[in-house]
Amino acid sequence: MPAMNLCAREAALGLASLLLALGCAPPNAATPYPSAAPEFGSATPAPDTEPAATAQPEVKGIANYFDREVDLAPFLAGFPYGRMRPNLETGKLFYYELGEQYALKMLDIPASGAWDLTAGKSISDVDWSKRSLWGIHHHEDSNTLWLHADESNDEVMNLWTLDLGSGALEQVTHHDYVYGLGFSEDETQVAYLPRKGKKAPFSTCLRVRDVKSGEEREVVCDSPDLTFTWSDIRFAPDGKEVFFNAQVKGDRTKGQLVRVDLRKKTPKVQLVTDTKVSRNSPSPLEGWLGNELLYTANDDGFSNLYAYDRVTKKTRQITRFKEDLSAERSGDKVVGVHKTPAGSTVVLIDPKSSKVLETRKFPGSVSLSDAHGDRAYLTQTSPDIYLEGYSMRRGGTSLGDMETVLALDPELQERIVACKASTVKIPTFDKDPKTGKTRQLHAFLLEPRDPVPEEQRMAMITAFYGGSNGYSKFDNIMCAAGLTVLSPAVRGSSGFGKDFYSLNDKDLGGDEIVDVLYAARWLEEHTGLSPRRIGVKGGSHGGYATMRALTYPAATNGRNESYPLGFGMAHAGFSDIKTFYDATNIPDWVALESGDPNVASELARMKDRSPMQHVDLLRAPLLLTHGSKDWRVPVDESRQFAKAARELKKPVQYVEIDGQGHHIEGLKLQVQVYQARFDFLAAVAKAAAAAQ
């Protein structure tokens, strides 16, 4: 629909104060700067949508919220690197240099001292902002990289090779989708899991390929009773068996570790884990301890370390932490991190004795990127730490010395930490069965260091994937504009064990939304903002939750809960659960969260929990963005909601990002996009002021 017609119609509806937010005037021109992939995406106009900002030559990197100028350069270009993948075994670091294009670079990891990312060598002339790259394996013998990647941001994942000498990129496999891969210890074989079909039910087979000759064979295929899924594949040390993940009847709560004997004439899938125990995806570690394969799984409610002996066929539990553990093998020891969003603990574990040899605590979120021999690489981030990288050299039974190898310049760090972060607890509607007391949601309250005048104040709640103990460019840019963000870990969030994670199983769009409403009430009470100035934002599941929160029927689950939210910003959200199930490449996630559409009662619930069924309840202005090539959440999910909302004369803006997938890459229009968001929020603030 032409923008002028839309503006005229909305003006006739008395929505003139929101015209700027609804795409009826272009945002201020601004210059793009490098950044990591933004949470809510960059935008280019698509046919039959309101126009987004048009790129202008020779314009500056300033975005305005009312009369406040926000210099986006420090946020988006201050540290123009990302997606770091160290390989300590081969001594190489692979990473992106971010700009208007993403350059893939390689750096020799020094034995000691800081890592100079400016010294990295470009190894490909491909613009990786236009492709998904999920995994890199450095095959040193052939001087190539094996990549788990797609061709055009559509998540049609396959195997590719990149010649480190010539830079030539070659597609190795041509399947509908590849779940995962793994190499034998001698690097002569690669096993992978290709899936057939564009729509569930899928068929997936294990294939093993000779790296040098290219010859491969199909070993065994899955069945409806035991389906193959996303997994790192591990070969036995002698190359005669492989281990990977499967699910009982596609159920994500029944994840299994399985083994296949490649020597058999007719190989069969054999279970390693107990099908009677509920668990999510087990994760096998790289490398073996004699005959034992180490893996992490949450059988006891939290992710812990286990060992499976391929000779005795017995499994033993090594750790019993009450926080989720991630781990890497380091020689005959294991380096691990167990954490919640409140902090992290790095541990050194002796897997033979099950003893924890040393622990070190950190205030932020620590991630273990790689370990080999006596070395490990870890990163830390938090709401006030953009990134710190540590190289650790283990000493026997000690974690050893930890050297900072990556860190931001203190002046830049100060400039891009625009939020004052505080940890808060938000009471919600039910009781925690473990304590018998009202359930408290963990959250981070991110307040601007430099607030705006009262009439310009706004606050937004992360609708899902909140509560993370990490740095968010989006949130800090909002704080730089003088805006507040509340980031709660609503039920179903990870980081608090299996029980909390599973609270919204088959309740998608139910009590998780009630948690958001309670967070909104808490925010109103603690900030003094009116509901008109409090909104929600999110991407993917969070995009759905944003649309759902703005169209939420109070009678859901018999709670009779409501809150008059003032606005919403949703990226790549799904609006109809059934059409999403039919088109997405993750139908098992939909079935876990919402139910089986082949069961009448569950199909009815899926329909009722779909924002598309309740567009008439939309009262607050809503900004939708979506990539045109998104396969995980197909773009029609936003298109159909925008169309229905317009037909009902609801205040919605839809911007489709041409050529982009689930995550928006490429940075050319980032400044314009932030300006569009600020214009949207400013219009909401003006309308709120006028209504007082």
C-alpha positions in Angstrom: 0.0 0.0 0.0 1.5 3.4 -0.9 2.7 5.3 2.2 0.7 8.4 1.3 -2.6 6.5 1.4 -1.7 4.9 4.7 -0.8 8.3 6.2 -4.1 9.8 5.0 -6.1 6.9 6.4 -4.3 7.1 9.8 -4.7 10.9 10.0 -8.4 10.4 9.4 -8.4 8.0 12.4 -7.0 10.7 14.7 -3.5 9.1 14.7 -1.6 12.1 13.4 0.7 12.2 16.4 2.0 8.7 15.4 2.6 9.4 11.7 6.3 9.8 12.1 6.5 6.5 13.9 4.5 4.7 11.2 6.8 5.4 8.4 5.1 8.5 7.0 8.2 10.6 7.2 11.8 9.5 6.7 14.1 9.5 9.7 17.0 11.8 9.9 19.8 10.8 7.6 22.8 9.1 9.2 26.0 7.3 8.2 26.3 3.5 8.7 29.1 2.2 10.9 30.4 -1.3 11.6 28.8 -3.4 14.3 27.8 -6.9 15.3 24.5 -8.1 14.1 21.9 -5.9 15.7 19.2 -7.5 17.8 16.4 -5.9 15.8 17.9 -5.6 12.4 18.6 -3.2 9.7 16.0 -2.3 7.2 15.4 -1.7 3.5 11.9 -1.1 2.1 10.1 -4.0 0.4 7.2 -3.8 -2.0 3.9 -2.8 -0.6 5.4 -1.8 2.8 5.9 1.6 4.3 9.3 2.9 3.2 12.2 2.7 5.6 15.1 5.2 5.6 16.7 5.7 2.2 20.5 5.6 2.3 22.0 9.0 1.8 25.6 9.7 0.6 28.0 11.6 2.9 25.8 11.7 6.0 26.8 11.6 9.6 26.5 8.8 12.2 24.2 10.8 14.5 20.7 9.6 15.4 18.3 11.9 17.3 15.8 11.2 20.0 13.9 14.5 20.3 16.8 17.0 20.6 19.3 14.5 22.0 22.0 13.5 19.6 23.3 9.9 20.0 26.7 9.3 18.3 26.4 5.7 17.2 30.0 5.4 16.0 31.4 4.2 19.4 28.7 1.6 19.7 28.8 0.3 16.1 32.4 0.9 15.1 34.4 1.2 18.3 35.3 -2.5 18.3 34.7 -3.6 14.7 35.3 -7.4 15.2 33.1 -10.3 16.1 32.2 -14.0 15.8 35.6 -15.1 17.1 36.4 -18.8 16.8 39.8 -19.8 18.2 41.4 -23.1 17.3 44.1 -23.6 19.9 45.1 -26.9 18.4 46.2 -25.3 15.1 47.1 -22.0 16.7 44.7 -19.9 14.6 41.9 -17.4 15.4 39.1 -17.0 12.8 36.9 -13.9 13.1 34.9 -11.3 11.3 36.0 -7.7 10.7 32.7 -6.0 10.6 31.8 -3.1 8.3 29.4 -2.5 5.5 30.7 -6.0 4.5 31.8 -8.8 6.9 35.4 -9.9 6.1 36.5 -13.4 7.4 40.0 -13.1 8.8 42.7 -15.3 10.3 45.3 -14.5 13.0 48.1 -16.6 14.3 47.5 -16.9 18.1 50.6 -15.7 19.9 52.1 -17.8 22.7 51.6 -14.9 25.1 50.5 -11.3 25.0 47.6 -9.4 23.5 45.9 -10.6 20.3 46.3 -7.9 17.7 43.1 -8.2 15.6 44.3 -5.5 13.2 47.1 -7.9 12.1 44.7 -10.6 10.9 44.8 -11.7 7.3 41.7 -11.6 5.1 41.1 -15.2 3.8 38.0 -14.7 1.7 36.6 -12.1 -0.6 33.0 -13.2 0.3 30.8 -10.7 2.1 29.8 -12.9 5.1 27.0 -10.4 6.1 25.1 -12.0 3.2 25.5 -15.6 4.4 25.1 -17.6 7.6 28.3 -19.2 8.9 27.6 -21.5 11.9 30.8 -23.5 12.2 34.4 -23.5 11.1 36.8 -26.5 11.2 40.4 -25.9 10.3 41.7 -28.9 8.3 45.4 -28.2 8.7 46.6 -31.0 6.4 44.8 -29.7 3.4 45.2 -26.0 4.3 41.4 -25.6 4.1 38.5 -24.5 6.3 35.4 -26.7 6.4 32.4 -24.5 6.9 28.9 -25.1 8.0 27.2 -22.4 6.0 24.5 -21.3 3.6 24.7 -19.4 0.4 22.3 -16.4 1.0 21.1 -16.0 4.6 18.3 -18.5 4.1 19.7 -21.2 6.5 19.8 -23.8 3.8 22.9 -25.1 5.6 25.5 -27.2 3.8 29.2 -28.1 4.0 31.6 -25.8 2.2 35.4 -25.7 1.9 37.5 -22.5 1.8 41.0 -22.9 0.4 43.3 -20.8 2.7 45.8 -20.4 -0.1 43.6 -19.2 -3.0 40.6 -18.1 -1.1 38.4 -20.3 -3.3 35.0 -21.2 -1.7 33.4 -24.5 -2.9 30.1 -26.1 -1.9 30.7 -29.7 -0.9 27.2 -30.9 -0.2 23.9 -30.0 -1.8 21.2 -31.0 0.7 18.0 -29.4 2.0 19.7 -28.9 5.4 22.7 -30.2 7.3 22.3 -30.4 11.1 25.9 -30.9 12.1 29.2 -32.5 11.4 32.4 -33.9 12.9 35.9 -35.1 11.9 37.7 -38.3 12.8 40.8 -37.8 15.0 43.1 -38.5 12.0 41.1 -35.9 9.9 40.6 -38.4 7.1 36.8 -38.7 7.5 34.0 -36.3 8.1 30.5 -37.4 9.2 27.4 -35.3 8.8 23.7 -35.3 9.2 21.8 -34.1 6.1 18.0 -33.7 6.3 15.6 -34.2 3.4 12.4 -32.2 3.0 11.3 -28.6 3.3 8.5 -29.4 5.7 8.0 -31.8 8.6 8.1 -34.8 8.9 11.7 -34.8 7.7 14.1 -37.6 7.0 17.7 -37.5 8.1 20.6 -39.9 7.4 24.1 -40.2 8.8 26.6 -39.9 6.0 30.4 -40.5 6.2 32.7 -38.9 3.6 36.4 -39.5 2.8 38.0 -36.1 3.0 40.6 -36.7 0.3 38.7 -38.6 -2.3 35.3 -37.2 -1.7 33.7 -40.6 -1.7 30.9 -41.0 0.8 28.3 -43.4 1.9 24.9 -43.2 3.6 25.3 -45.2 6.8 21.9 -45.2 8.5 18.7 -43.1 8.5 16.4 -42.1 11.3 12.9 -43.2 12.0 9.8 -41.6 13.4 10.6 -43.2 16.7 14.2 -41.9 16.9 14.9 -38.8 14.9 18.3 -37.3 14.2 18.8 -33.6 15.1 21.3 -30.8 15.7 24.6 -32.3 17.0 28.4 -32.2 17.0 29.4 -35.7 15.7 32.2 -37.4 17.5 34.2 -40.3 16.1 35.7 -42.9 18.4 39.5 -42.7 18.6 39.9 -45.6 16.1 37.4 -44.1 13.7 35.1 -47.2 13.9 32.1 -45.6 15.7 30.4 -42.3 15.7 28.3 -40.6 18.4 25.7 -37.9 18.0 22.3 -36.6 19.2 18.8 -37.9 18.5 15.3 -37.4 19.9 12.6 -39.9 20.8 9.8 -39.1 18.4 11.1 -35.6 17.8 10.6 -34.6 21.4 13.1 -32.0 22.6 12.7 -33.1 26.2 13.8 -36.7 25.2 17.2 -35.9 23.8 19.5 -39.0 23.5 23.1 -39.6 22.8 23.4 -42.5 20.3 26.2 -44.5 18.7 26.6 -46.2 15.3 29.2 -48.9 14.6 30.5 -48.0 11.1 32.0 -51.5 10.7 28.6 -53.3 10.5 27.3 -54.4 7.2 23.9 -53.0 8.2 24.7 -50.4 10.8 22.1 -49.7 13.5 21.5 -46.8 15.9 22.2 -47.8 19.5 21.2 -45.8 22.5 23.8 -44.5 24.9 21.5 -42.6 27.3 18.4 -43.8 29.1 15.2 -43.0 27.3 13.3 -43.0 30.6 15.1 -39.9 31.8 13.9 -36.5 30.6 16.8 -34.4 29.2 17.3 -31.7 26.6 20.2 -31.9 24.1 23.2 -33.8 25.4 26.5 -32.3 24.2 29.5 -34.6 23.6 32.9 -33.0 24.2 35.8 -33.2 21.7 38.5 -35.8 22.4 38.5 -38.9 24.5 39.9 -40.1 27.8 40.9 -43.6 27.0 37.7 -45.4 26.2 35.5 -42.7 27.7 33.5 -40.2 25.8 32.7 -37.1 28.0 29.4 -35.2 27.5 27.2 -32.8 29.3 23.5 -33.4 29.9 20.8 -32.2 32.3 19.5 -35.5 33.5 19.5 -34.3 37.2 17.9 -31.0 36.4 21.1 -29.1 35.6 23.7 -29.5 32.8 26.5 -31.7 34.3 29.4 -33.7 33.1 29.1 -37.5 32.3 31.3 -40.1 31.0 30.4 -43.1 28.7 32.7 -46.1 28.4 32.5 -47.5 24.9 33.9 -50.9 26.1 31.8 -51.5 29.2 28.8 -49.5 27.9 28.4 -47.9 31.3 27.8 -44.3 32.1 28.8 -42.4 35.2 28.0 -38.9 36.4 31.1 -36.8 37.2 29.7 -33.5 38.5 26.6 -32.5 40.4 26.5 -28.7 40.1 23.3 -26.8 40.8 24.0 -24.5 37.9 24.3 -25.4 34.2 27.8 -26.4 33.1 29.6 -26.1 29.8 32.9 -27.8 29.4 35.9 -28.5 27.2 38.5 -31.3 27.6 42.0 -30.0 28.5 44.5 -32.8 28.3 43.4 -35.3 31.0 41.4 -32.7 32.8 38.3 -30.7 32.0 37.9 -26.9 32.1 34.3 -25.9 32.7 32.0 -23.0 33.5 28.9 -23.2 35.5 26.7 -20.2 35.8 23.4 -18.4 36.2 22.7 -14.9 34.9 23.9 -13.7 38.4 27.5 -14.8 37.8 29.9 -17.5 36.6 32.3 -20.0 38.1 35.3 -21.4 36.2 36.3 -24.9 37.4 39.0 -27.4 36.7 37.7 -30.9 37.0 39.5 -34.3 37.2 37.1 -36.5 35.3 38.7 -39.7 36.6 38.2 -38.9 40.3 35.2 -36.6 39.8 37.0 -34.0 41.9 36.8 -30.2 41.4 40.4 -29.2 41.7 40.0 -25.4 41.6 37.3 -22.8 41.2 37.3 -19.1 40.2 34.3 -16.8 40.4 33.5 -14.0 37.9 30.7 -11.4 38.1 29.8 -11.5 34.4 28.9 -14.3 32.0 31.9 -16.3 31.1 32.0 -18.5 28.0 34.5 -21.2 27.2 35.4 -20.9 23.5 38.1 -23.6 23.2 40.6 -25.7 25.1 43.5 -27.8 24.0 46.4 -29.3 25.9 47.1 -26.9 28.8 45.5 -23.9 27.1 42.0 -22.5 27.2 40.3 -19.4 25.9 37.4 -17.7 27.7 35.5 -14.6 27.3 33.5 -12.5 29.8 30.7 -10.0 29.2 28.1 -8.3 31.3 25.9 -5.3 31.1 28.9 -3.0 31.8 31.6 -5.1 30.1 31.5 -5.2 26.4 34.1 -8.0 26.0 37.1 -9.3 27.8 39.1 -12.3 26.4 41.4 -14.4 28.6 44.0 -17.0 27.7 44.5 -19.5 30.4 47.5 -21.8 30.7 46.7 -24.7 33.0 49.3 -26.0 35.4 48.7 -29.6 36.6 45.9 -29.5 39.1 45.6 -25.7 38.9 43.7 -23.4 36.5 47.0 -21.6 36.2 47.7 -18.1 35.1 45.0 -16.1 33.2 46.1 -13.4 30.8 43.9 -10.8 29.3 44.4 -11.0 25.6 41.4 -9.0 24.4 39.9 -5.9 26.0 38.4 -2.6 24.9 40.2 0.7 25.4 39.0 2.0 28.8 37.9 5.3 27.2 35.8 3.4 24.6 34.4 1.1 27.3 33.3 4.1 29.2 31.6 5.7 26.1 29.6 2.6 25.1 28.4 1.7 28.6 25.4 4.0 28.7 23.3 2.0 31.1 23.4 1.8 34.9 22.8 -1.9 35.5 21.2 -3.3 38.6 20.0 -6.8 39.4 16.4 -6.9 40.5 13.9 -9.5 41.6 10.3 -9.2 40.2 7.5 -11.1 42.0 5.1 -12.8 39.7 1.7 -14.6 40.1 2.6 -18.1 41.3 4.6 -19.8 44.0 7.9 -21.5 43.6 7.4 -25.1 44.7 10.9 -25.4 46.1 10.5 -22.5 48.5 6.7 -22.2 48.9 7.1 -18.5 48.3 6.0 -16.1 45.5 8.1 -16.8 42.5 10.7 -14.1 41.9 12.0 -13.4 38.4 15.6 -12.5 37.9 16.0 -9.3 35.8 18.4 -6.6 34.9 17.2 -3.0 35.1 19.2 -0.9 32.7 18.7 2.8 33.3 20.3 5.7 31.4 23.3 7.3 33.0 22.0 10.6 31.5 18.2 10.7 31.6 16.0 12.8 29.3 13.4 15.2 30.5 10.3 13.8 32.1 8.0 14.2 29.0 10.5 12.2 26.9 11.0 9.2 29.3 10.2 5.8 27.9 10.9 2.2 29.0 10.8 -1.1 27.2 10.7 -4.7 28.5 12.5 -7.6 26.7 9.6 -9.9 26.0 11.8 -13.0 25.8 15.5 -14.0 26.0 15.9 -11.4 28.7 17.8 -11.5 32.0 21.1 -12.3 30.2 24.3 -11.2 32.0 25.8 -9.7 28.9 26.4 -6.5 27.0 23.7 -5.5 24.5 24.4 -2.8 21.9 20.7 -2.2 21.4 20.0 -1.7 25.1 23.0 0.6 25.6 22.0 2.7 22.5 18.6 3.0 24.0 20.2 4.2 27.3 22.3 6.7 25.4 19.1 8.2 24.1 17.9 8.4 27.7 15.5 5.4 27.6 15.2 2.6 30.1 15.3 -1.2 29.5 14.0 -3.9 31.8 15.4 -7.3 30.9 13.6 -10.1 32.8 14.2 -13.9 32.6 10.6 -15.0 32.3 9.6 -18.6 32.7 11.1 -20.8 30.0 14.4 -18.9 30.1 17.6 -20.8 30.3 20.2 -20.5 33.0 18.1 -21.7 36.0 17.9 -25.4 35.4 15.6 -27.8 33.6 12.5 -27.2 35.7 12.3 -23.5 35.1 13.3 -23.9 31.5 10.3 -26.3 31.0 7.7 -24.1 32.7 6.2 -22.9 29.4 6.3 -26.3 27.6 3.0 -26.5 25.7 2.1 -23.1 27.2 3.6 -20.8 24.6 1.9 -17.4 24.8 0.5 -18.2 28.2 2.1 -17.7 31.6 5.3 -16.4 30.0 3.3 -13.4 28.9 1.8 -13.0 32.4 5.4 -12.7 33.6 5.9 -9.8 31.1 2.7 -8.1 32.4 3.9 -8.4 36.0 7.3 -6.9 34.9 5.4 -4.0 33.4 3.6 -3.4 36.6 6.8 -3.5 38.5 8.4 -1.1 36.1 5.5 1.3 36.4 5.8 1.2 40.2 9.6 1.7 40.3 9.9 4.3 37.6 6.7 6.3 37.9 6.1 6.0 34.2 2.6 5.7 32.9 1.6 2.5 31.0 1.6 4.6 27.8 5.3 5.0 28.1 6.0 1.3 28.9 6.3 -1.2 26.0 7.8 -4.5 24.9 10.5 -5.5 22.4 12.0 -8.8 21.2 13.2 -10.9 18.3 12.2 -14.4 17.2 10.4 -16.0 20.1 10.6 -12.5 21.6 9.0 -11.1 18.5 6.1 -13.5 18.9 5.9 -12.6 22.6 5.8 -8.9 21.7 2.9 -9.4 19.4 1.2 -11.7 21.8 1.6 -9.3 24.7 0.0 -6.5 22.7 -3.0 -8.7 21.7 -3.2 -10.8 24.9 -6.7 -12.0 25.9 -7.0 -11.6 29.7 -8.8 -14.9 30.1 -5.8 -17.0 29.0 -5.1 -19.8 31.5 -7.9 -18.4 33.7 -5.6 -15.7 35.0 -7.7 -12.7 34.1 -4.4 -10.7 33.7 -4.0 -7.6 31.5 -1.8 -4.5 31.3 -2.3 -1.5 28.8 1.2 -1.6 27.2 2.1 1.5 25.3 4.0 0.1 22.3 5.9 -2.8 20.9 8.8 -3.5 18.6 9.0 -7.1 17.2 11.7 -8.5 14.9 11.2 -11.9 13.0 8.3 -12.9 15.2 5.7 -15.5 14.2 2.0 -14.5 14.3 0.3 -17.8 13.6 1.7 -20.8 15.5 0.2 -23.3 13.1 1.4 -21.7 9.9 4.8 -21.2 11.6 4.8 -25.0 12.4 4.0 -25.8 8.8 6.8 -23.7 7.3 9.6 -23.5 9.8 12.7 -25.7 10.0 12.3 -26.1 13.7 8.9 -27.8 14.0 10.1 -29.8 17.0 10.6 -26.6 19.0 7.0 -25.5 18.1 5.6 -28.9 19.2 7.5 -28.7 22.5 6.4 -25.2 23.2 2.8 -25.2 21.9 1.7 -28.8 21.1 1.1 -31.3 18.3 -1.2 -29.8 15.6 -2.4 -33.3 14.9 -4.1 -33.4 18.3 -7.4 -31.5 18.1 -7.2 -29.9 21.5 -3.6 -28.8 21.0 -4.3 -27.4 17.6 -7.1 -25.4 19.1 -4.7 -24.0 21.7 -2.2 -23.2 19.0 -4.8 -21.2 17.2 -6.0 -19.4 20.3 -2.4 -18.5 21.3 -1.7 -16.9 17.9 -1.6 -13.1 17.7 -3.3 -13.4 14.3 -6.4 -14.6 16.1 -6.6 -11.5 18.2 -5.5 -8.6 16.0 -8.6 -6.8 17.0 -7.2 -6.5 20.5 -4.2 -4.4 19.3 -4.4 -1.0 20.7 -0.8 0.2 21.0 1.4 1.1 18.0 3.6 -1.8 16.8 6.7 -1.8 14.7 7.4 -5.1 12.8 10.7 -5.9 11.0 11.5 -9.2 9.2 14.1 -10.6 6.7 12.7 -11.6 3.4 14.7 -14.9 3.4 14.1 -16.0 6.9 13.5 -19.7 7.0 13.5 -20.3 10.7 10.6 -17.8 11.1 9.3 -17.3 7.6 8.6 -13.8 6.5 4.9 -14.4 5.9 4.5 -14.5 9.7 5.0 -10.7 9.8 3.4 -10.0 6.5 0.1 -11.6 7.4 -0.1 -9.8 10.8 0.7 -6.5 9.2 -2.0 -7.0 6.5 -4.6 -8.0 9.0 -3.8 -5.1 11.3 -4.1 -2.6 8.4 -7.4 -4.0 7.3 -8.6 -3.4 10.9 -7.0 0.1 10.8 -4.6 -0.8 13.6 -1.4 1.3 14.2 1.2 -1.0 12.7 4.4 -0.4 10.7 6.0 -3.2 8.8 9.5 -3.1 7.3 10.8 -6.0 5.3 14.6 -6.4 5.0 15.4 -7.7 1.5 17.7 -10.7 1.2 18.1 -11.2 4.9 17.5 -14.2 7.1 16.6 -14.8 10.7 19.4 -12.6 11.9 19.9 -9.3 10.1 23.4 -8.8 8.8 25.1 -6.0 6.9 25.4 -2.6 8.4 24.7 -0.1 5.7 21.4 1.1 7.1 22.0 0.7 10.8 22.1 4.3 11.7 18.9 4.9 9.7 17.2 2.0 11.5 18.1 3.4 14.9 16.8 6.8 13.8 13.5 5.1 12.7 13.2 3.5 16.2 13.9 6.7 17.9 11.2 8.4 15.7 8.8 5.7 16.6 9.5 6.0 20.3 9.4 9.8 20.2 6.0 9.7 18.5 4.7 7.4 21.2 6.1 9.7 23.9 4.4 12.7 22.3 1.1 10.9 22.2 1.5 9.9 25.9 2.2 13.5 26.8 -0.8 14.7 24.8 -3.0 12.2 26.6 -2.0 13.4 30.1 
